[in-house]
Amino acid sequence: MYPISESIAKLAYFLFMGILLLNIAQKRSGNKGVQKRTATLYLGIGTLILYLGAGAIKYSPRLFRITLPDLFILPFLGVILGVLYLYREKTFPFHRRCRKCGSPLSLNQIVMLDSNLCSRCEEESLS
């Protein structure tokens, strides 16, 4: 009866759990990854809101005594993605290439460290 919102709710649930596990793993980077840890927290909040919205649509006859249309999840998703995009400096600080030399970064540097610098440029900036 609700194929779109139900599948989005399932996807959002597992995405939320993955983001929380990533946030816990980012804790080990200490003060070098505060900005990216905060970004994953914001992404987790957005995913949780999406999950709750999809659940509210799915269970709308019990919650609101009216049946909300299944396609109502699409504008809801658009609003969440729009807010995350509007604050993209805070929510998406993950870069795939070094800010100085442009060389590819490792997954650890992409996800954990705020500097967005490769190992060589990181050592040069500390010297």
ChimeraX commands (.cxc) that place a marker at each C-alpha (Angstrom):
marker #1 position 0.00,0.00,0.00 radius 0.5
marker #1 position 2.92,2.37,0.74 radius 0.5
marker #1 position 5.79,1.06,-1.38 radius 0.5
marker #1 position 7.75,4.32,-1.73 radius 0.5
marker #1 position 7.61,5.58,1.84 radius 0.5
marker #1 position 8.14,2.08,3.24 radius 0.5
marker #1 position 11.27,1.50,1.15 radius 0.5
marker #1 position 12.58,4.99,1.98 radius 0.5
marker #1 position 11.96,4.29,5.68 radius 0.5
marker #1 position 13.96,1.05,5.48 radius 0.5
marker #1 position 16.78,2.75,3.58 radius 0.5
marker #1 position 16.83,5.70,6.00 radius 0.5
marker #1 position 16.98,3.35,8.98 radius 0.5
marker #1 position 20.08,1.53,7.75 radius 0.5
marker #1 position 21.66,4.77,6.54 radius 0.5
marker #1 position 21.06,6.31,9.97 radius 0.5
marker #1 position 22.70,3.36,11.70 radius 0.5
marker #1 position 25.69,3.58,9.34 radius 0.5
marker #1 position 26.07,7.30,9.97 radius 0.5
marker #1 position 25.96,6.73,13.73 radius 0.5
marker #1 position 28.64,4.04,13.49 radius 0.5
marker #1 position 30.77,6.38,11.37 radius 0.5
marker #1 position 30.31,9.13,13.95 radius 0.5
marker #1 position 31.49,6.78,16.70 radius 0.5
marker #1 position 34.52,5.80,14.59 radius 0.5
marker #1 position 35.35,9.47,14.00 radius 0.5
marker #1 position 35.72,9.97,17.74 radius 0.5
marker #1 position 39.20,8.42,17.59 radius 0.5
marker #1 position 40.54,11.25,15.41 radius 0.5
marker #1 position 40.18,13.63,18.36 radius 0.5
marker #1 position 40.43,17.35,17.76 radius 0.5
marker #1 position 41.62,16.82,14.19 radius 0.5
marker #1 position 38.12,15.77,13.07 radius 0.5
marker #1 position 35.61,17.84,15.01 radius 0.5
marker #1 position 34.15,19.51,11.90 radius 0.5
marker #1 position 33.58,16.21,10.10 radius 0.5
marker #1 position 32.16,14.57,13.22 radius 0.5
marker #1 position 29.70,17.45,13.51 radius 0.5
marker #1 position 28.84,17.07,9.82 radius 0.5
marker #1 position 27.98,13.39,10.29 radius 0.5
marker #1 position 25.82,14.38,13.24 radius 0.5
marker #1 position 23.89,16.82,11.01 radius 0.5
marker #1 position 23.55,14.16,8.30 radius 0.5
marker #1 position 22.30,11.73,10.93 radius 0.5
marker #1 position 19.69,14.22,12.13 radius 0.5
marker #1 position 18.49,14.72,8.55 radius 0.5
marker #1 position 18.26,10.98,8.02 radius 0.5
marker #1 position 16.36,10.52,11.28 radius 0.5
marker #1 position 13.86,13.20,10.26 radius 0.5
marker #1 position 13.41,11.45,6.92 radius 0.5
marker #1 position 12.84,8.14,8.71 radius 0.5
marker #1 position 10.25,9.69,11.02 radius 0.5
marker #1 position 8.49,11.39,8.10 radius 0.5
marker #1 position 8.30,8.16,6.11 radius 0.5
marker #1 position 6.96,6.36,9.17 radius 0.5
marker #1 position 4.37,9.08,9.72 radius 0.5
marker #1 position 3.17,8.68,6.13 radius 0.5
marker #1 position 3.08,4.91,6.41 radius 0.5
marker #1 position 1.13,4.96,9.68 radius 0.5
marker #1 position -0.92,8.10,8.95 radius 0.5
marker #1 position -4.31,6.34,9.25 radius 0.5
marker #1 position -3.46,5.42,12.86 radius 0.5
marker #1 position -1.67,8.66,13.74 radius 0.5
marker #1 position -3.78,11.33,12.03 radius 0.5
marker #1 position -6.99,9.44,11.14 radius 0.5
marker #1 position -6.46,10.41,7.51 radius 0.5
marker #1 position -4.44,8.64,4.86 radius 0.5
marker #1 position -1.57,10.72,3.55 radius 0.5
marker #1 position -0.59,10.03,-0.06 radius 0.5
marker #1 position 2.54,7.95,-0.53 radius 0.5
marker #1 position 4.09,10.50,-2.89 radius 0.5
marker #1 position 4.05,13.05,-0.05 radius 0.5
marker #1 position 7.46,11.66,0.89 radius 0.5
marker #1 position 9.04,13.20,-2.23 radius 0.5
marker #1 position 8.51,16.88,-1.29 radius 0.5
marker #1 position 9.46,15.99,2.28 radius 0.5
marker #1 position 12.69,14.45,0.99 radius 0.5
marker #1 position 13.24,17.51,-1.20 radius 0.5
marker #1 position 12.95,19.85,1.79 radius 0.5
marker #1 position 15.44,17.80,3.82 radius 0.5
marker #1 position 17.93,17.64,0.93 radius 0.5
marker #1 position 17.42,21.37,0.30 radius 0.5
marker #1 position 18.24,22.28,3.90 radius 0.5
marker #1 position 21.30,20.02,3.88 radius 0.5
marker #1 position 22.42,21.61,0.61 radius 0.5
marker #1 position 21.77,25.11,1.90 radius 0.5
marker #1 position 24.17,24.44,4.78 radius 0.5
marker #1 position 26.57,22.36,2.66 radius 0.5
marker #1 position 29.69,23.98,4.15 radius 0.5
marker #1 position 28.70,22.44,7.50 radius 0.5
marker #1 position 27.11,19.21,6.26 radius 0.5
marker #1 position 29.45,18.15,3.42 radius 0.5
marker #1 position 33.08,18.98,4.37 radius 0.5
marker #1 position 34.32,15.74,2.79 radius 0.5
marker #1 position 36.72,16.30,-0.14 radius 0.5
marker #1 position 38.26,13.61,-2.31 radius 0.5
marker #1 position 41.38,15.57,-3.30 radius 0.5
marker #1 position 44.05,17.50,-1.42 radius 0.5
marker #1 position 43.34,21.23,-1.13 radius 0.5
marker #1 position 46.96,22.15,-1.95 radius 0.5
marker #1 position 48.30,19.71,-4.53 radius 0.5
marker #1 position 45.15,17.97,-5.78 radius 0.5
marker #1 position 46.35,14.41,-5.14 radius 0.5
marker #1 position 43.71,11.86,-4.12 radius 0.5
marker #1 position 43.11,11.44,-0.39 radius 0.5
marker #1 position 42.76,8.12,1.40 radius 0.5
marker #1 position 39.39,7.15,2.83 radius 0.5
marker #1 position 40.70,7.81,6.33 radius 0.5
marker #1 position 41.72,11.36,5.38 radius 0.5
marker #1 position 38.41,12.00,3.59 radius 0.5
marker #1 position 36.25,10.89,6.51 radius 0.5
marker #1 position 38.31,11.57,9.62 radius 0.5
marker #1 position 40.57,14.63,9.26 radius 0.5
marker #1 position 39.35,18.22,8.90 radius 0.5
marker #1 position 42.45,19.49,7.10 radius 0.5
marker #1 position 41.62,17.82,3.73 radius 0.5
marker #1 position 45.36,17.62,3.02 radius 0.5
marker #1 position 47.42,14.66,1.84 radius 0.5
marker #1 position 50.16,13.28,4.08 radius 0.5
marker #1 position 52.91,15.21,2.29 radius 0.5
marker #1 position 51.10,18.57,2.43 radius 0.5
marker #1 position 50.10,17.89,6.06 radius 0.5
marker #1 position 53.77,17.45,7.02 radius 0.5
marker #1 position 54.73,20.62,5.09 radius 0.5
marker #1 position 52.07,22.66,6.87 radius 0.5
marker #1 position 53.29,21.47,10.28 radius 0.5
marker #1 position 56.91,22.42,9.48 radius 0.5
marker link #1:1,2 radius 0.2
marker link #1:2,3 radius 0.2
marker link #1:3,4 radius 0.2
marker link #1:4,5 radius 0.2
marker link #1:5,6 radius 0.2
marker link #1:6,7 radius 0.2
marker link #1:7,8 radius 0.2
marker link #1:8,9 radius 0.2
marker link #1:9,10 radius 0.2
marker link #1:10,11 radius 0.2
marker link #1:11,12 radius 0.2
marker link #1:12,13 radius 0.2
marker link #1:13,14 radius 0.2
marker link #1:14,15 radius 0.2
marker link #1:15,16 radius 0.2
marker link #1:16,17 radius 0.2
marker link #1:17,18 radius 0.2
marker link #1:18,19 radius 0.2
marker link #1:19,20 radius 0.2
marker link #1:20,21 radius 0.2
marker link #1:21,22 radius 0.2
marker link #1:22,23 radius 0.2
marker link #1:23,24 radius 0.2
marker link #1:24,25 radius 0.2
marker link #1:25,26 radius 0.2
marker link #1:26,27 radius 0.2
marker link #1:27,28 radius 0.2
marker link #1:28,29 radius 0.2
marker link #1:29,30 radius 0.2
marker link #1:30,31 radius 0.2
marker link #1:31,32 radius 0.2
marker link #1:32,33 radius 0.2
marker link #1:33,34 radius 0.2
marker link #1:34,35 radius 0.2
marker link #1:35,36 radius 0.2
marker link #1:36,37 radius 0.2
marker link #1:37,38 radius 0.2
marker link #1:38,39 radius 0.2
marker link #1:39,40 radius 0.2
marker link #1:40,41 radius 0.2
marker link #1:41,42 radius 0.2
marker link #1:42,43 radius 0.2
marker link #1:43,44 radius 0.2
marker link #1:44,45 radius 0.2
marker link #1:45,46 radius 0.2
marker link #1:46,47 radius 0.2
marker link #1:47,48 radius 0.2
marker link #1:48,49 radius 0.2
marker link #1:49,50 radius 0.2
marker link #1:50,51 radius 0.2
marker link #1:51,52 radius 0.2
marker link #1:52,53 radius 0.2
marker link #1:53,54 radius 0.2
marker link #1:54,55 radius 0.2
marker link #1:55,56 radius 0.2
marker link #1:56,57 radius 0.2
marker link #1:57,58 radius 0.2
marker link #1:58,59 radius 0.2
marker link #1:59,60 radius 0.2
marker link #1:60,61 radius 0.2
marker link #1:61,62 radius 0.2
marker link #1:62,63 radius 0.2
marker link #1:63,64 radius 0.2
marker link #1:64,65 radius 0.2
marker link #1:65,66 radius 0.2
marker link #1:66,67 radius 0.2
marker link #1:67,68 radius 0.2
marker link #1:68,69 radius 0.2
marker link #1:69,70 radius 0.2
marker link #1:70,71 radius 0.2
marker link #1:71,72 radius 0.2
marker link #1:72,73 radius 0.2
marker link #1:73,74 radius 0.2
marker link #1:74,75 radius 0.2
marker link #1:75,76 radius 0.2
marker link #1:76,77 radius 0.2
marker link #1:77,78 radius 0.2
marker link #1:78,79 radius 0.2
marker link #1:79,80 radius 0.2
marker link #1:80,81 radius 0.2
marker link #1:81,82 radius 0.2
marker link #1:82,83 radius 0.2
marker link #1:83,84 radius 0.2
marker link #1:84,85 radius 0.2
marker link #1:85,86 radius 0.2
marker link #1:86,87 radius 0.2
marker link #1:87,88 radius 0.2
marker link #1:88,89 radius 0.2
marker link #1:89,90 radius 0.2
marker link #1:90,91 radius 0.2
marker link #1:91,92 radius 0.2
marker link #1:92,93 radius 0.2
marker link #1:93,94 radius 0.2
marker link #1:94,95 radius 0.2
marker link #1:95,96 radius 0.2
marker link #1:96,97 radius 0.2
marker link #1:97,98 radius 0.2
marker link #1:98,99 radius 0.2
marker link #1:99,100 radius 0.2
marker link #1:100,101 radius 0.2
marker link #1:101,102 radius 0.2
marker link #1:102,103 radius 0.2
marker link #1:103,104 radius 0.2
marker link #1:104,105 radius 0.2
marker link #1:105,106 radius 0.2
marker link #1:106,107 radius 0.2
marker link #1:107,108 radius 0.2
marker link #1:108,109 radius 0.2
marker link #1:109,110 radius 0.2
marker link #1:110,111 radius 0.2
marker link #1:111,112 radius 0.2
marker link #1:112,113 radius 0.2
marker link #1:113,114 radius 0.2
marker link #1:114,115 radius 0.2
marker link #1:115,116 radius 0.2
marker link #1:116,117 radius 0.2
marker link #1:117,118 radius 0.2
marker link #1:118,119 radius 0.2
marker link #1:119,120 radius 0.2
marker link #1:120,121 radius 0.2
marker link #1:121,122 radius 0.2
marker link #1:122,123 radius 0.2
marker link #1:123,124 radius 0.2
marker link #1:124,125 radius 0.2
marker link #1:125,126 radius 0.2
marker link #1:126,127 radius 0.2
view
